[in-house]
Amino acid sequence: MFKVIVSTSLLLLMQFNSFAQNSATRTLAELVNHQDSGWPLVQSWIKEARNPVQILPKDQTQADSVLQAVQVTTRSPMGAIIYETGGLLVDHGWLRILGSGSVLLNRNLAAWNHGRQDGFLLVADDVLGGFFAINGGAFGTETLGKVYYFAPDTLRWENTDMTYSEFLIFSFSGDLKKFYEGLRWATWEQDVKLLDGTQGFSCYPYLFTKEGKDMRKLSRRPVPLAELWTLNNQFRQELNIH
């Protein structure tokens, strides 16, 4: 069994205060805990992973900067991933877990949330423009701290009923084939290798349409992931999807 570390109060603090620069901001020395780091725990989950997990190298200066911006300690799995990695690529790069940024994943958790987070914290995404976010109030108070998934085939935020730690464990060892059932195609592993960490696949017809349900018949082209985020949110508003 895996040991799961959960701190709802910490998650809320991150969501509402993580990007505020004020006198209450903790220093890097206060955030880095070498004696009780969460990294060995994350490493143990990766060691027992059933899905391929690639640990991306970090730039120390960048890691320091992102950790201080997010204001989460390295005792937590999230803080450990930010401070120890440039991010994680799971299942041949299909799933990206944000850290402090690296060549293959040239986005970091702090910068990626800037201007996008509104009652939630984006922590991971996939190549189809699916996004994982921790609920900080946007999806109701009863599920604070739970990870929600923005599904590109429905344009809805779905409650995974997992905490961040549980989401990591699921990503590493869960049945991703089942989770993405109907959304993969024969050559997806080779095609994903052609993307960098700032890109995703734009599918046409769109995945949320009736015509977009057969992946074999869709055209796919690499586009900036930011473009998929903006476009899908525009569709949600136009279609009045909540």
Buried (B, 14 or more C-beta within 10 A) or exposed (E): EBEBBEBEEBBBBBBBEBBEEEEEBEEEEEBBBEEEBBBEBBBEBBEEBEBEBBBBEBBEEBBBBBBBBBBBBBBBBBBBBBBBBBBBBBBBBBBBBBBBBBEBBBBBBBBBBEEBBEEBBBBBBBBBBBBBBBBBBBBEEEBBBBBBBBBBBEBBBEBBEBBBBBBBBBBBBBEBEEBBEEBBBEEBBEBBEEBBBBBBBBBEBBBBEEEBBEBEEBEBEBBEBBEBBEBBBEBBEEEEBE
